[in-house]
Amino acid sequence: MFGRGLGDTYAVFLLPLEREFGWSRSQLTSVYSIYLLVNGFTAPFVGLVFDRLGPRWVYGAGMASLGAALLLASGLTELWQFYLFIGVLVGVGVSMNGMVPASALLARWYRERLSTAIGIAYSAFGVGTVVFVPLVQYLVGEYGWRSSYRALGWTLLAAAPLVVLAVPWKTFAAGGARHQTAQRMEGWTLAAALRAPVFWGLVQVFFCTAAGMFSIVVQLIAFLVDVGFSPLAAATAFGIVGLLSAASVMGSGIAADRFGYRQ
């Protein structure tokens, strides 16, 4: 919820940054593009780190990366700095708190109804958008974009030690110990997945979905404000998109268990 929800808040900052620095819309949206690319390309490495260090340090480092990026963003003045901190560092943080570690943990706990479990867990991505995008829009409207970045950054940095120390990660990681022998015998290897047509079909599905969705969503709030809606109304509309996403992701997981993933 924190990773994806906070990543999507960049759409709120688009217009304030454009007005203050005079950067073009394409320059500003390219920051979001870098965030998505880094998020995607670092996912395999997050999986390797997860296997070696476990969820405690992956999630803790992810929260710390997000907090540091947002805190540093409050003092930025050059476009390349936004590329580095909002693009690269937020991308790494979201990847560490995203689909890869979540899938690994869920697969250890659920076997019979894994699709339902994944759908419910992944619906938190949409919930994060519902919660954080309107909240951040309110903060930007009341206190400005720099203070909003600063407040978010300090909050996440304060939460990072709690993620490391207070969450029972050993219980989560060991939840499927009784299934691990069977999983090693029955599970996919990377080499087997790369030879499977269904794997490359999923690659195409994710690519086309991302191309259609992310070319639009980052500019949605700015577009709605440009045509006359208030910033808070535009951010709320953006949040409703996240709410519908949460409902559809959860519903698709339940449907996959009920009817099969191909149907």
N, C-alpha and C positions, 0 to 999 in steps of 0.2 A: 504493500500500500504506500509506504513512504517513498520507495524508489521511483516507481512509475508516476505516482501522483505528483511528486515534486519535480520530476523531469518535465511533465506537461505544463507546469506553471510558467515555463519560459514564454508561452503564448501571451501571458499577462504582461510581461515586461517588454514586449515587442514595441508597442506604441510609445511608452515613456523613453525607451532608449532611442527610438527614431527621432523623437522631438528634441531630446537633449543634445545628441551628437550629430544629427543630420545624416546618419548612415541610411543607405537605400534599403528597401524591403528585402531585396535579394541578398544583400550582405548580412542582414540580421537573421534571415531564415537559414543562411548557410551555417550559422552557429548550431542551430538545431540539427542540421544535417550531419555535422561532425559528431554531435552527441549520439545520434542514431547509429552512425557507422562504428564509432568506438564501442558502443554498447553491443553491437553485433559481433565485431571481430574479436573482442576480448572474451566472449562467452566460452569458447573452448578452453582458454587458459584459466578461467574461473573454475571450470570443471576439474582441471588438474590440481589447482590449489585446494579445492574442496576435498578431493580424494586424499591429499597429503596432510592437510591441517585440520580439516573438519569444519562444521558450520559455524562454530563459535567465532573463529577468527575471520572467516569470510564475511559473515554478516556484520561483525564489529568493524572491520576495515571498510566495508561498504558504507556504513553510517558515518564513519569518520571522514571518508572521502567526500561524501555529499555535504557534510557540515563544513568542512574546510573550503570546498569550492564555493558554496553560497556565501560564506563569511568573506572570503577574499573578493568575491564579485562586487561587494558593496563599495570597494574602493577603486574599481577599475575605470580607466579612462580611454584605453585603446582597444580597437577591434580585435587585434591578435590576442589580447589578454582574455577576452570573452571566448575566443576559440579554444584557448588553453584550459581555462578553468570551468566554464559552463559547457563547452563542447567535450573536452577530453576527460577532465576529472569527474564531472557529473556522469558521463557515459560509463566510466569505470565503476563508480559507486552504484549506479542503477543495475549494472550487470551483476555485481556482487550481491545485490538484494533482489535479483530477478528470477527468471524461469529456471535457470540451470540448478542452483542450489535447492530451490523449492521442489523441483522434480525429483532430485536425488533423495530428499527427505521423505517425500510422499510415497515414493516407490518402496521404501523400507517399511512403511506402515500398512499400506493398502495393496491388496492383490486382486481381490474379487471385484471391487467397485472402484478401481483406480481412476477411471475417467470421471466419475462423480466427485471424488476427492480433489482431483486436479481442477475441475471446473469450479468448485466452491472456493478453493484457494486462489485461483487466478482471477476470480471475480473481484478480489481485493484491489486489483489494478484499477478497475473502473471506479470502485469506491474511493480510492485515493484521489482520482480526478474530481469526483463529486465534492469531496471534503476540501481539498487543498486549493483548487483553482479559484472558486469564489472567495475563500478565506484570504488568499494572497491578493486577489483583486481589491478586497476591502482594505487590506494593509497598505497597498500601493496608493489607493485613493486617499487614505487618511494620513499616511506618514511618508510617502514617497518610496521610490524603488530602492534606494540605497538602504534606508532603514529596514525595509521589508527583507532584503537579502541578509542584512545583519541579524535580524531577529530569527530568521529561519536557520542561519548558520550556527548561532550560539545554541539554539534549541537542539539541533541534531548532534552537535559536539557534546552537549551535556547528556544526551541519550545514549551515545556510543558506549560508555563504560557500563551502563545498565544492560545493554544488549549483550556485552561480553560476560558480565558477572552474574546478572540476575536471572537470565533465561536458562532453564534446565536443558542445555544442549545435549548433554550425555544421554538423557532419556530420549530425546528426539532422535538422535543419531543411532541409538541402539534399539529403537522400537521394532525394527523388523529383523532382529538378529535370528529369530527362529526361522525366517524365510531365506536368509542370505545364501545358505548352501544350495537351495533350489534355484535361487536367482542366478547364481554363478553357472549352474548347469544349463538353465533354460534361457538365460538372458542373451541379449544381442551383444556382439562385439562391434567395435568401430569398423573393422574390415568387412564384417558381414553386412552392416548397415549400408556402407558405401556401395555394396554390390546389389542392394535391394531396390527395385523400381519404386516401391512405396516411399522409401526415404527421399528420393529425388522428386517424387510427386509432392511430398510435404515441403521440400525446399521451394518449389514453384508456387505452392499455395501461400507460404509465408512471404515470399518476395512480392507477389502480385498484391496481396493484402496490404503490405506495408507501403508499396508504391502508391496505391490508391488512397490510403488513409492519411499517411503522414505528409503527403504533398498538400493536403487541405487543412488538417487540424491546427497546425502551427499558425496559420493565418486567419483562423476562424474568428477569434476575438477582435483582431484588428479590422477585419472586414465588417463585422456587425457594428462596431463603433463608427466606422467610416460612413455607413449608410444611415446612421442616426440613433442607434440604440445606446443606452448608457453603458459604461464599462462594466458595472456590476451585473446588469441584465445580460450582457454578452458573455461574461464569465459564468453566469448561472446556466445559460444555454449550453456552453461548453461542458459544464458539469453534468448536465442531463445526458449528453452524449456518453459520458463515462458511466452514468447510471444504467443506460440501455446496454452498454457494453458488458457491465457486470451481470445483468440479467441474462443476456444471451450466452455469455461464456458459461455461467452456471447451468443454464438450461441445456446447452449442447453437451456438457459432460454427463448430465443425467440421461439425456437421449442416447448418447453413445453406449452407455451401459445397458439401456433398455432395448435398443434396436440394433446395436452394432455400429461401429465407427464408419463403415462404408455407407450404410444407409443415411 
